Amino acid sequence: SKNEGRSRMVFLRKSSKLPAWEDALLSGKEPKTLLKRGLRYVSLSLIMKGMTSTPDFLWGLPEVQKLNLSRNQLVVIPPSLGKLDRLVVLNLGGNCLKYLPKEIGLLRNLKVLFVNMNCLKEVPAELSLCRKLEVLSLSHNCISQLPLSFTDLTSLKKLNLSNNRFVHIPVCIFTLRSLDFLHLGTNRLENIAESVQYLVNLQIFIVENNNIRSLPRSLCFITTLELLNVDYNAIQTLPEDLYLLHRLPRIAWNPMDKGLHIAHNPLSRPLPEVVEGGLDVLFNYLREKK
């Protein structure tokens, strides 16, 4: 009967909960009601909504400063992204993006960008127009090089390029003097260029799980280092000046601990035994050897 049909429809509407943004549109609400006004940012979170494309109403919310579109199935971010020029934090992690629109360069207030866990093979040169960028994560993609224009990202402090396809550390990185965190673990690196010494503020440097055979002497001049992780490489010898890294507190085994991580390398004798004695023993050995 008609009444049974109506009651079934009402039941379905009540039982099948719609995503928040979709529910807001269908109930005739203003999309602006989805915005959260915190102490610092006007934010919008559409995390884990099962979206394969971005809702059109998004680009009509220019006041958004913090936008989270992570863990969906987004394939494309349209050029309209450039309209959200007040964005400070943008999270696109955990999607299916193969490229970023060049209009990302219009986000001149952007400070934090996550595009980890996507399918990127390259990064648009226009990203370097985001001069205020301080944190950038491009981990878990298929990237093998960066645009030379990245030298303009002079405010960048934290850069995560882990789990990509880099064979060499991109030259542009060595000009980023503000970097204090650099993660290049699980790539295809074969060496670390002497130019690494120009990263004078680096505190955390992770290059675990690569094909690095030796460490450059210039690495020993980055005396700000507090965590150096070279686990799972092909390192046989250590530079004699390594003892200059006086801020490394210990030989570290836990990935989160500060110190020198040197496990799972084919170190030549007597280095394995010396390392077992701890960092002071290792540094004294290298100092005497010199």
MARLOKOL-41085 format. One record per residue (C-alpha): residue in one letter; x, y, z. Coordinates in steps of 0.25 Angstrom, whole numbers, padded with zeros to 4 digits, always signed. Example, Ala and Ser with C-alpha at 12.3 -4.5 7.8 and 13.67 -1.06 7.14 Angstrom:
BEGIN
A+0049-0018+0031 S+0055-0004+0029 
END
This chain:
BEGIN
S+0000+0000+0000 K+0004+0015-0001 N+0005+0016+0014 E+0014+0004+0015 G+0023+0010+0004 R+0023+0024+0011 S+0027+0018+0025 R+0038+0009+0018 M+0044+0022+0012 V+0044+0029+0025 F+0051+0017+0031 L+0061+0017+0021 R+0064+0032+0022 K+0066+0031+0037 S+0074+0018+0037 S+0084+0021+0026 K+0092+0033+0031 L+0098+0042+0021 P+0111+0049+0021 A+0111+0062+0029 W+0113+0071+0017 E+0103+0064+0008 D+0093+0064+0020 A+0095+0079+0021 L+0092+0081+0006 L+0080+0072+0006 S+0074+0079+0018 G+0075+0092+0011 K+0085+0097+0021 E+0096+0107+0017 P+0109+0100+0014 K+0116+0110+0024 T+0109+0103+0035 L+0119+0092+0034 L+0131+0102+0037 K+0137+0101+0051 R+0142+0114+0057 G+0153+0111+0066 L+0162+0120+0074 R+0173+0120+0062 Y+0166+0115+0050 V+0153+0114+0042 S+0153+0099+0039 L+0146+0089+0031 S+0148+0074+0032 L+0143+0064+0021 I+0151+0053+0026 M+0147+0038+0022 K+0134+0042+0014 G+0137+0032+0003 M+0137+0044-0007 T+0143+0041-0021 S+0141+0056-0024 T+0141+0069-0017 P+0127+0075-0014 D+0125+0088-0022 F+0121+0096-0010 L+0135+0095-0005 W+0140+0106-0014 G+0130+0116-0009 L+0136+0116+0005 P+0148+0125+0003 E+0148+0128+0018 V+0153+0113+0021 Q+0167+0113+0027 K+0169+0099+0031 L+0163+0088+0021 N+0164+0073+0023 L+0161+0064+0011 S+0169+0053+0015 R+0166+0038+0014 N+0156+0038+0003 Q+0157+0033-0011 L+0159+0047-0018 V+0166+0045-0032 V+0166+0060-0035 I+0167+0073-0028 P+0161+0084-0038 P+0168+0097-0041 S+0157+0103-0032 L+0166+0100-0020 G+0173+0114-0023 K+0160+0121-0019 L+0163+0117-0004 D+0174+0127-0003 R+0173+0128+0012 L+0177+0113+0014 V+0188+0111+0025 V+0187+0096+0026 L+0183+0087+0015 N+0182+0071+0017 L+0180+0063+0004 G+0187+0051+0010 G+0182+0037+0007 N+0175+0039-0006 C+0178+0035-0021 L+0183+0047-0026 K+0193+0046-0038 Y+0196+0061-0039 L+0193+0074-0032 P+0187+0086-0039 K+0197+0097-0042 E+0187+0107-0036 I+0192+0102-0022 G+0202+0113-0024 L+0191+0123-0022 L+0191+0118-0007 R+0200+0129-0002 N+0197+0127+0013 L+0199+0112+0013 K+0208+0107+0024 V+0205+0093+0025 L+0202+0083+0013 F+0200+0068+0014 V+0199+0060+0001 N+0205+0047+0007 M+0200+0034+0002 N+0195+0037-0012 C+0200+0034-0026 L+0208+0046-0029 K+0220+0044-0039 E+0223+0059-0039 V+0221+0072-0032 P+0217+0085-0039 A+0227+0096-0039 E+0216+0106-0035 L+0216+0100-0021 S+0229+0108-0019 L+0220+0120-0019 C+0215+0117-0006 R+0227+0124+0001 K+0221+0123+0015 L+0221+0107+0015 E+0227+0102+0027 V+0223+0087+0027 L+0222+0078+0015 S+0219+0063+0014 L+0220+0056+0001 S+0223+0043+0007 H+0218+0030+0001 N+0217+0034-0014 C+0225+0031-0026 I+0233+0044-0027 S+0247+0043-0032 Q+0251+0058-0034 L+0247+0072-0029 P+0246+0085-0037 L+0258+0094-0036 S+0249+0105-0032 F+0248+0098-0018 T+0260+0107-0014 D+0249+0118-0012 L+0243+0110+0000 T+0252+0117+0009 S+0242+0116+0021 L+0242+0101+0020 K+0245+0094+0033 K+0240+0080+0032 L+0241+0072+0019 N+0236+0057+0018 L+0240+0050+0005 S+0240+0036+0011 N+0235+0024+0003 N+0237+0030-0011 R+0247+0027-0023 F+0259+0037-0020 V+0272+0032-0025 H+0279+0045-0021 I+0275+0055-0011 P+0270+0067-0020 V+0280+0078-0021 C+0269+0088-0017 I+0268+0083-0003 F+0282+0087+0001 T+0278+0102-0001 L+0267+0100+0010 R+0275+0106+0021 S+0263+0106+0031 L+0261+0091+0030 D+0261+0084+0044 F+0255+0071+0040 L+0258+0063+0027 H+0252+0049+0025 L+0257+0042+0012 G+0255+0028+0018 T+0251+0016+0009 N+0256+0022-0005 R+0267+0017-0014 L+0278+0027-0009 E+0292+0022-0013 N+0299+0033-0006 I+0298+0046+0002 A+0305+0058-0005 E+0315+0067+0002 S+0306+0078+0000 V+0298+0073+0012 Q+0306+0082+0021 Y+0299+0094+0017 L+0286+0089+0025 V+0292+0096+0037 N+0279+0096+0045 L+0276+0081+0043 Q+0273+0073+0056 I+0266+0061+0050 F+0272+0054+0038 I+0266+0040+0034 V+0271+0032+0022 E+0268+0018+0027 N+0265+0007+0017 N+0273+0012+0005 N+0286+0007-0002 I+0296+0017+0004 R+0310+0011+0005 S+0317+0022+0012 L+0314+0035+0020 P+0321+0048+0015 R+0331+0055+0024 S+0323+0068+0023 L+0311+0061+0030 C+0320+0062+0043 F+0319+0078+0042 I+0304+0078+0044 T+0306+0080+0059 T+0291+0082+0062 L+0288+0068+0059 E+0281+0061+0070 L+0275+0049+0062 L+0283+0042+0051 N+0276+0030+0045 V+0284+0022+0035 D+0278+0008+0039 Y+0277-0003+0028 N+0287+0002+0018 A+0300-0003+0012 I+0310+0005+0021 Q+0323-0002+0024 T+0332+0010+0030 L+0329+0022+0038 P+0335+0036+0036 E+0346+0039+0046 D+0340+0053+0050 L+0326+0047+0054 Y+0330+0050+0068 L+0327+0065+0065 L+0312+0062+0065 H+0312+0064+0080 R+0297+0066+0081 L+0295+0051+0078 P+0292+0046+0092 R+0294+0031+0090 I+0294+0019+0080 A+0279+0018+0078 W+0270+0006+0075 N+0256+0011+0077 P+0252+0018+0064 M+0246+0030+0072 D+0259+0032+0081 K+0269+0043+0078 G+0283+0038+0075 L+0291+0030+0065 H+0283+0019+0058 I+0293+0010+0051 A+0287-0004+0052 H+0286-0014+0040 N+0298-0009+0033 P+0310-0018+0029 L+0320-0010+0037 S+0335-0015+0036 R+0342-0020+0048 P+0344-0015+0059 L+0332-0005+0058 P+0321-0015+0061 E+0328-0018+0075 V+0331-0003+0077 V+0317+0001+0074 E+0312-0009+0085 G+0320-0001+0095 G+0311+0011+0093 L+0313+0025+0087 D+0325+0030+0096 V+0333+0017+0092 L+0330+0019+0078 F+0334+0034+0078 N+0347+0031+0086 Y+0350+0020+0076 L+0348+0029+0064 R+0356+0041+0071 E+0368+0032+0074 K+0368+0026+0060 K+0369+0040+0054 
END
